[in-house]
């Protein structure tokens, strides 16, 4: 009887860990709010080809899950795909996805 109780507790603990991990992964994926204005710190670098600031790179990395959405929108496409934007993205160590 004691062994079966320990087994049930171990199985319950494993289930809790799995569910907690799935919740963390889900929250991380949905934590990004796609707002092109978040890339405002990059405007100077994108328009002039200057080296991006650390803040710009942080924002690029945060917004990278949104790049396909931006690429598909004609109003925002240039902030990811223009030649200078590609330089900024590369300098920040971010890749442009194939959408």
N, CA, C and O atoms as a GROMACS GRO file, in nm:
protein
  396
    1UNK      N    1   0.082  -0.118   0.000
    1UNK     CA    2   0.000   0.000   0.000
    1UNK      C    3   0.087   0.125   0.000
    1UNK      O    4   0.056   0.222  -0.070
    2UNK      N    5   0.193   0.124   0.076
    2UNK     CA    6   0.282   0.239   0.086
    2UNK      C    7   0.351   0.265  -0.048
    2UNK      O    8   0.364   0.380  -0.090
    3UNK      N    9   0.395   0.161  -0.116
    3UNK     CA   10   0.463   0.176  -0.244
    3UNK      C   11   0.369   0.235  -0.349
    3UNK      O   12   0.412   0.317  -0.430
    4UNK      N   13   0.244   0.195  -0.348
    4UNK     CA   14   0.150   0.248  -0.447
    4UNK      C   15   0.121   0.396  -0.419
    4UNK      O   16   0.099   0.472  -0.513
    5UNK      N   17   0.118   0.437  -0.294
    5UNK     CA   18   0.097   0.578  -0.260
    5UNK      C   19   0.214   0.663  -0.308
    5UNK      O   20   0.194   0.773  -0.360
    6UNK      N   21   0.335   0.612  -0.292
    6UNK     CA   22   0.453   0.684  -0.338
    6UNK      C   23   0.452   0.695  -0.490
    6UNK      O   24   0.488   0.799  -0.545
    7UNK      N   25   0.411   0.588  -0.557
    7UNK     CA   26   0.404   0.588  -0.702
    7UNK      C   27   0.302   0.691  -0.752
    7UNK      O   28   0.329   0.763  -0.848
    8UNK      N   29   0.187   0.698  -0.688
    8UNK     CA   30   0.083   0.794  -0.725
    8UNK      C   31   0.134   0.937  -0.703
    8UNK      O   32   0.114   1.024  -0.788
    9UNK      N   33   0.200   0.961  -0.591
    9UNK     CA   34   0.255   1.094  -0.564
    9UNK      C   35   0.362   1.133  -0.666
    9UNK      O   36   0.367   1.247  -0.711
   10UNK      N   37   0.447   1.038  -0.703
   10UNK     CA   38   0.551   1.065  -0.801
   10UNK      C   39   0.489   1.097  -0.937
   10UNK      O   40   0.534   1.189  -1.006
   11UNK      N   41   0.387   1.023  -0.976
   11UNK     CA   42   0.319   1.049  -1.103
   11UNK      C   43   0.251   1.186  -1.101
   11UNK      O   44   0.254   1.258  -1.201
   12UNK      N   45   0.190   1.222  -0.990
   12UNK     CA   46   0.125   1.352  -0.978
   12UNK      C   47   0.228   1.464  -0.986
   12UNK      O   48   0.204   1.566  -1.052
   13UNK      N   49   0.342   1.446  -0.920
   13UNK     CA   50   0.448   1.547  -0.925
   13UNK      C   51   0.501   1.563  -1.067
   13UNK      O   52   0.525   1.675  -1.112
   14UNK      N   53   0.519   1.453  -1.137
   14UNK     CA   54   0.567   1.459  -1.275
   14UNK      C   55   0.467   1.532  -1.364
   14UNK      O   56   0.506   1.611  -1.449
   15UNK      N   57   0.339   1.507  -1.344
   15UNK     CA   58   0.235   1.574  -1.421
   15UNK      C   59   0.237   1.724  -1.394
   15UNK      O   60   0.224   1.804  -1.487
   16UNK      N   61   0.252   1.763  -1.270
   16UNK     CA   62   0.258   1.906  -1.235
   16UNK      C   63   0.377   1.972  -1.304
   16UNK      O   64   0.364   2.083  -1.355
   17UNK      N   65   0.492   1.905  -1.305
   17UNK     CA   66   0.611   1.962  -1.371
   17UNK      C   67   0.590   1.977  -1.521
   17UNK      O   68   0.628   2.079  -1.579
   18UNK      N   69   0.530   1.878  -1.583
   18UNK     CA   70   0.504   1.885  -1.727
   18UNK      C   71   0.408   1.999  -1.758
   18UNK      O   72   0.431   2.076  -1.851
   19UNK      N   73   0.301   2.011  -1.682
   19UNK     CA   74   0.204   2.117  -1.705
   19UNK      C   75   0.265   2.255  -1.680
   19UNK      O   76   0.234   2.349  -1.753
   20UNK      N   77   0.349   2.268  -1.581
   20UNK     CA   78   0.414   2.395  -1.552
   20UNK      C   79   0.507   2.434  -1.667
   20UNK      O   80   0.512   2.550  -1.706
   21UNK      N   81   0.581   2.335  -1.721
   21UNK     CA   82   0.670   2.362  -1.834
   21UNK      C   83   0.591   2.407  -1.956
   21UNK      O   84   0.629   2.502  -2.023
   22UNK      N   85   0.480   2.339  -1.985
   22UNK     CA   86   0.397   2.376  -2.100
   22UNK      C   87   0.341   2.517  -2.082
   22UNK      O   88   0.333   2.592  -2.179
   23UNK      N   89   0.303   2.554  -1.963
   23UNK     CA   90   0.251   2.688  -1.936
   23UNK      C   91   0.360   2.792  -1.959
   23UNK      O   92   0.332   2.898  -2.015
   24UNK      N   93   0.484   2.763  -1.916
   24UNK     CA   94   0.594   2.857  -1.938
   24UNK      C   95   0.621   2.876  -2.086
   24UNK      O   96   0.642   2.989  -2.130
   25UNK      N   97   0.623   2.768  -2.162
   25UNK     CA   98   0.647   2.776  -2.306
   25UNK      C   99   0.535   2.855  -2.372
   25UNK      O  100   0.562   2.940  -2.457
   26UNK      N  101   0.413   2.827  -2.336
   26UNK     CA  102   0.299   2.898  -2.393
   26UNK      C  103   0.304   3.046  -2.361
   26UNK      O  104   0.277   3.129  -2.448
   27UNK      N  105   0.338   3.081  -2.237
   27UNK     CA  106   0.343   3.221  -2.197
   27UNK      C  107   0.456   3.293  -2.269
   27UNK      O  108   0.440   3.409  -2.306
   28UNK      N  109   0.567   3.226  -2.289
   28UNK     CA  110   0.679   3.289  -2.359
   28UNK      C  111   0.643   3.318  -2.504
   28UNK      O  112   0.679   3.424  -2.556
   29UNK      N  113   0.573   3.228  -2.569
   29UNK     CA  114   0.535   3.248  -2.708
   29UNK      C  115   0.434   3.359  -2.722
   29UNK      O  116   0.436   3.431  -2.822
   30UNK      N  117   0.346   3.374  -2.627
   30UNK     CA  118   0.243   3.475  -2.638
   30UNK      C  119   0.280   3.606  -2.570
   30UNK      O  120   0.200   3.700  -2.569
   31UNK      N  121   0.400   3.615  -2.515
   31UNK     CA  122   0.441   3.733  -2.441
   31UNK      C  123   0.474   3.850  -2.533
   31UNK      O  124   0.473   3.965  -2.488
   32UNK      N  125   0.504   3.825  -2.659
   32UNK     CA  126   0.542   3.932  -2.751
   32UNK      C  127   0.416   4.001  -2.802
   32UNK      O  128   0.323   3.936  -2.852
   33UNK      N  129   0.415   4.131  -2.790
   33UNK     CA  130   0.309   4.212  -2.850
   33UNK      C  131   0.368   4.275  -2.975
   33UNK      O  132   0.465   4.351  -2.968
   34UNK      N  133   0.309   4.244  -3.088
   34UNK     CA  134   0.362   4.294  -3.215
   34UNK      C  135   0.319   4.439  -3.235
   34UNK      O  136   0.206   4.468  -3.275
   35UNK      N  137   0.413   4.528  -3.207
   35UNK     CA  138   0.389   4.671  -3.225
   35UNK      C  139   0.510   4.729  -3.298
   35UNK      O  140   0.618   4.738  -3.240
   36UNK      N  141   0.494   4.767  -3.423
   36UNK     CA  142   0.607   4.823  -3.497
   36UNK      C  143   0.669   4.944  -3.428
   36UNK      O  144   0.788   4.972  -3.448
   37UNK      N  145   0.593   5.016  -3.349
   37UNK     CA  146   0.648   5.133  -3.280
   37UNK      C  147   0.754   5.093  -3.177
   37UNK      O  148   0.833   5.177  -3.134
   38UNK      N  149   0.758   4.965  -3.139
   38UNK     CA  150   0.862   4.916  -3.049
   38UNK      C  151   1.000   4.926  -3.115
   38UNK      O  152   1.103   4.923  -3.047
   39UNK      N  153   1.001   4.937  -3.248
   39UNK     CA  154   1.127   4.946  -3.321
   39UNK      C  155   1.170   5.090  -3.344
   39UNK      O  156   1.266   5.115  -3.417
   40UNK      N  157   1.102   5.186  -3.282
   40UNK     CA  158   1.140   5.327  -3.297
   40UNK      C  159   1.286   5.354  -3.263
   40UNK      O  160   1.348   5.439  -3.329
   41UNK      N  161   1.346   5.287  -3.163
   41UNK     CA  162   1.488   5.312  -3.136
   41UNK      C  163   1.579   5.274  -3.254
   41UNK      O  164   1.698   5.307  -3.254
   42UNK      N  165   1.525   5.205  -3.353
   42UNK     CA  166   1.604   5.161  -3.468
   42UNK      C  167   1.587   5.251  -3.590
   42UNK      O  168   1.657   5.233  -3.690
   43UNK      N  169   1.496   5.346  -3.585
   43UNK     CA  170   1.465   5.427  -3.702
   43UNK      C  171   1.590   5.495  -3.758
   43UNK      O  172   1.614   5.494  -3.879
   44UNK      N  173   1.671   5.555  -3.670
   44UNK     CA  174   1.792   5.622  -3.717
   44UNK      C  175   1.885   5.527  -3.791
   44UNK      O  176   1.936   5.561  -3.897
   45UNK      N  177   1.906   5.411  -3.735
   45UNK     CA  178   1.994   5.312  -3.798
   45UNK      C  179   1.934   5.260  -3.928
   45UNK      O  180   2.007   5.239  -4.025
   46UNK      N  181   1.803   5.240  -3.931
   46UNK     CA  182   1.739   5.188  -4.052
   46UNK      C  183   1.741   5.292  -4.163
   46UNK      O  184   1.760   5.256  -4.279
   47UNK      N  185   1.720   5.418  -4.130
   47UNK     CA  186   1.715   5.520  -4.235
   47UNK      C  187   1.854   5.566  -4.281
   47UNK      O  188   1.871   5.604  -4.397
   48UNK      N  189   1.952   5.562  -4.192
   48UNK     CA  190   2.084   5.613  -4.229
   48UNK      C  191   2.189   5.504  -4.253
   48UNK      O  192   2.292   5.530  -4.314
   49UNK      N  193   2.163   5.386  -4.206
   49UNK     CA  194   2.261   5.278  -4.218
   49UNK      C  195   2.364   5.282  -4.105
   49UNK      O  196   2.465   5.210  -4.110
   50UNK      N  197   2.339   5.366  -4.003
   50UNK     CA  198   2.432   5.374  -3.890
   50UNK      C  199   2.427   5.246  -3.807
   50UNK      O  200   2.336   5.164  -3.821
   51UNK      N  201   2.526   5.232  -3.722
   51UNK     CA  202   2.531   5.116  -3.632
   51UNK      C  203   2.414   5.125  -3.534
   51UNK      O  204   2.388   5.232  -3.478
   52UNK      N  205   2.342   5.014  -3.512
   52UNK     CA  206   2.229   5.016  -3.420
   52UNK      C  207   2.275   5.027  -3.274
   52UNK      O  208   2.381   4.978  -3.236
   53UNK      N  209   2.193   5.093  -3.195
   53UNK     CA  210   2.221   5.106  -3.052
   53UNK      C  211   2.188   4.975  -2.981
   53UNK      O  212   2.115   4.892  -3.035
   54UNK      N  213   2.239   4.957  -2.860
   54UNK     CA  214   2.202   4.838  -2.782
   54UNK      C  215   2.050   4.829  -2.760
   54UNK      O  216   1.994   4.720  -2.763
   55UNK      N  217   1.984   4.944  -2.739
   55UNK     CA  218   1.839   4.943  -2.721
   55UNK      C  219   1.770   4.896  -2.848
   55UNK      O  220   1.674   4.819  -2.843
   56UNK      N  221   1.819   4.943  -2.963
   56UNK     CA  222   1.763   4.899  -3.091
   56UNK      C  223   1.774   4.747  -3.103
   56UNK      O  224   1.677   4.681  -3.140
   57UNK      N  225   1.890   4.692  -3.073
   57UNK     CA  226   1.909   4.548  -3.085
   57UNK      C  227   1.819   4.471  -2.990
   57UNK      O  228   1.765   4.366  -3.025
   58UNK      N  229   1.802   4.523  -2.870
   58UNK     CA  230   1.710   4.459  -2.775
   58UNK      C  231   1.570   4.455  -2.832
   58UNK      O  232   1.502   4.352  -2.826
   59UNK      N  233   1.526   4.566  -2.889
   59UNK     CA  234   1.391   4.573  -2.947
   59UNK      C  235   1.379   4.483  -3.069
   59UNK      O  236   1.276   4.419  -3.089
   60UNK      N  237   1.484   4.478  -3.151
   60UNK     CA  238   1.482   4.389  -3.269
   60UNK      C  239   1.464   4.243  -3.225
   60UNK      O  240   1.386   4.169  -3.284
   61UNK      N  241   1.538   4.205  -3.122
   61UNK     CA  242   1.528   4.067  -3.074
   61UNK      C  243   1.389   4.039  -3.016
   61UNK      O  244   1.333   3.932  -3.038
   62UNK      N  245   1.335   4.136  -2.944
   62UNK     CA  246   1.201   4.118  -2.885
   62UNK      C  247   1.094   4.109  -2.993
   62UNK      O  248   1.000   4.031  -2.980
   63UNK      N  249   1.108   4.187  -3.098
   63UNK     CA  250   1.007   4.192  -3.202
   63UNK      C  251   1.028   4.090  -3.313
   63UNK      O  252   0.944   4.077  -3.402
   64UNK      N  253   1.139   4.016  -3.311
   64UNK     CA  254   1.167   3.922  -3.420
   64UNK      C  255   1.057   3.818  -3.444
   64UNK      O  256   1.039   3.778  -3.559
   65UNK      N  257   0.982   3.772  -3.342
   65UNK     CA  258   0.872   3.682  -3.373
   65UNK      C  259   0.763   3.746  -3.457
   65UNK      O  260   0.676   3.677  -3.511
   66UNK      N  261   0.765   3.878  -3.468
   66UNK     CA  262   0.663   3.953  -3.543
   66UNK      C  263   0.706   3.984  -3.685
   66UNK      O  264   0.627   4.039  -3.762
   67UNK      N  265   0.829   3.951  -3.723
   67UNK     CA  266   0.881   3.992  -3.852
   67UNK      C  267   0.795   3.947  -3.969
   67UNK      O  268   0.774   4.023  -4.063
   68UNK      N  269   0.745   3.824  -3.966
   68UNK     CA  270   0.661   3.778  -4.077
   68UNK      C  271   0.534   3.863  -4.089
   68UNK      O  272   0.489   3.895  -4.199
   69UNK      N  273   0.479   3.898  -3.977
   69UNK     CA  274   0.360   3.984  -3.977
   69UNK      C  275   0.395   4.119  -4.040
   69UNK      O  276   0.318   4.173  -4.119
   70UNK      N  277   0.511   4.174  -4.004
   70UNK     CA  278   0.552   4.303  -4.060
   70UNK      C  279   0.583   4.292  -4.209
   70UNK      O  280   0.548   4.382  -4.286
   71UNK      N  281   0.648   4.184  -4.249
   71UNK     CA  282   0.683   4.165  -4.390
   71UNK      C  283   0.558   4.155  -4.476
   71UNK      O  284   0.558   4.203  -4.590
   72UNK      N  285   0.454   4.096  -4.425
   72UNK     CA  286   0.330   4.080  -4.501
   72UNK      C  287   0.248   4.209  -4.508
   72UNK      O  288   0.153   4.217  -4.586
   73UNK      N  289   0.282   4.307  -4.429
   73UNK     CA  290   0.210   4.434  -4.428
   73UNK      C  291   0.291   4.538  -4.505
   73UNK      O  292   0.402   4.572  -4.464
   74UNK      N  293   0.238   4.588  -4.618
   74UNK     CA  294   0.313   4.684  -4.699
   74UNK      C  295   0.356   4.809  -4.621
   74UNK      O  296   0.458   4.870  -4.654
   75UNK      N  297   0.282   4.847  -4.520
   75UNK     CA  298   0.318   4.966  -4.441
   75UNK      C  299   0.441   4.944  -4.355
   75UNK      O  300   0.510   5.040  -4.322
   76UNK      N  301   0.470   4.820  -4.318
   76UNK     CA  302   0.579   4.790  -4.225
   76UNK      C  303   0.692   4.708  -4.286
   76UNK      O  304   0.796   4.688  -4.222
   77UNK      N  305   0.673   4.662  -4.407
   77UNK     CA  306   0.770   4.572  -4.470
   77UNK      C  307   0.912   4.628  -4.470
   77UNK      O  308   1.008   4.554  -4.446
   78UNK      N  309   0.926   4.758  -4.496
   78UNK     CA  310   1.059   4.818  -4.507
   78UNK      C  311   1.136   4.818  -4.376
   78UNK      O  312   1.259   4.824  -4.378
   79UNK      N  313   1.067   4.812  -4.263
   79UNK     CA  314   1.142   4.815  -4.137
   79UNK      C  315   1.214   4.683  -4.111
   79UNK      O  316   1.292   4.671  -4.017
   80UNK      N  317   1.186   4.584  -4.196
   80UNK     CA  318   1.253   4.455  -4.182
   80UNK      C  319   1.333   4.419  -4.307
   80UNK      O  320   1.436   4.352  -4.297
   81UNK      N  321   1.287   4.462  -4.424
   81UNK     CA  322   1.347   4.412  -4.547
   81UNK      C  323   1.428   4.513  -4.627
   81UNK      O  324   1.493   4.474  -4.725
   82UNK      N  325   1.428   4.640  -4.592
   82UNK     CA  326   1.509   4.736  -4.667
   82UNK      C  327   1.657   4.701  -4.649
   82UNK      O  328   1.692   4.634  -4.552
   83UNK      N  329   1.743   4.746  -4.740
   83UNK     CA  330   1.886   4.713  -4.726
   83UNK      C  331   1.945   4.756  -4.592
   83UNK      O  332   2.020   4.681  -4.529
   84UNK      N  333   1.912   4.877  -4.546
   84UNK     CA  334   1.965   4.922  -4.417
   84UNK      C  335   1.905   4.842  -4.302
   84UNK      O  336   1.973   4.813  -4.204
   85UNK      N  337   1.777   4.806  -4.313
   85UNK     CA  338   1.715   4.726  -4.208
   85UNK      C  339   1.783   4.590  -4.198
   85UNK      O  340   1.803   4.538  -4.088
   86UNK      N  341   1.818   4.533  -4.312
   86UNK     CA  342   1.889   4.404  -4.310
   86UNK      C  343   2.025   4.417  -4.243
   86UNK      O  344   2.068   4.325  -4.173
   87UNK      N  345   2.093   4.532  -4.263
   87UNK     CA  346   2.220   4.555  -4.196
   87UNK      C  347   2.200   4.563  -4.045
   87UNK      O  348   2.279   4.508  -3.967
   88UNK      N  349   2.093   4.632  -4.004
   88UNK     CA  350   2.064   4.646  -3.861
   88UNK      C  351   2.033   4.510  -3.800
   88UNK      O  352   2.086   4.474  -3.695
   89UNK      N  353   1.948   4.436  -3.867
   89UNK     CA  354   1.910   4.303  -3.817
   89UNK      C  355   2.034   4.215  -3.803
   89UNK      O  356   2.051   4.146  -3.703
   90UNK      N  357   2.120   4.216  -3.904
   90UNK     CA  358   2.242   4.137  -3.900
   90UNK      C  359   2.334   4.183  -3.787
   90UNK      O  360   2.388   4.101  -3.712
   91UNK      N  361   2.352   4.314  -3.775
   91UNK     CA  362   2.438   4.368  -3.668
   91UNK      C  363   2.386   4.331  -3.529
   91UNK      O  364   2.463   4.318  -3.434
   92UNK      N  365   2.254   4.316  -3.518
   92UNK     CA  366   2.193   4.281  -3.390
   92UNK      C  367   2.192   4.131  -3.365
   92UNK      O  368   2.152   4.086  -3.257
   93UNK      N  369   2.235   4.053  -3.464
   93UNK     CA  370   2.238   3.908  -3.447
   93UNK      C  371   2.102   3.842  -3.457
   93UNK      O  372   2.078   3.736  -3.400
   94UNK      N  373   2.012   3.906  -3.530
   94UNK     CA  374   1.877   3.854  -3.549
   94UNK      C  375   1.865   3.810  -3.694
   94UNK      O  376   1.926   3.870  -3.782
   95UNK      N  377   1.789   3.706  -3.719
   95UNK     CA  378   1.771   3.661  -3.856
   95UNK      C  379   1.631   3.696  -3.905
   95UNK      O  380   1.535   3.702  -3.827
   96UNK      N  381   1.621   3.719  -4.034
   96UNK     CA  382   1.492   3.747  -4.096
   96UNK      C  383   1.436   3.613  -4.142
   96UNK      O  384   1.500   3.542  -4.220
   97UNK      N  385   1.317   3.578  -4.095
   97UNK     CA  386   1.260   3.448  -4.132
   97UNK      C  387   1.212   3.446  -4.277
   97UNK      O  388   1.187   3.551  -4.336
   98UNK      N  389   1.200   3.327  -4.331
   98UNK     CA  390   1.134   3.310  -4.460
   98UNK      C  391   0.987   3.288  -4.431
   98UNK      O  392   0.949   3.192  -4.364
   99UNK      N  393   0.907   3.378  -4.481
   99UNK     CA  394   0.762   3.374  -4.446
   99UNK      C  395   0.679   3.317  -4.558
   99UNK      O  396   0.557   3.307  -4.546
   0.00000   0.00000   0.00000
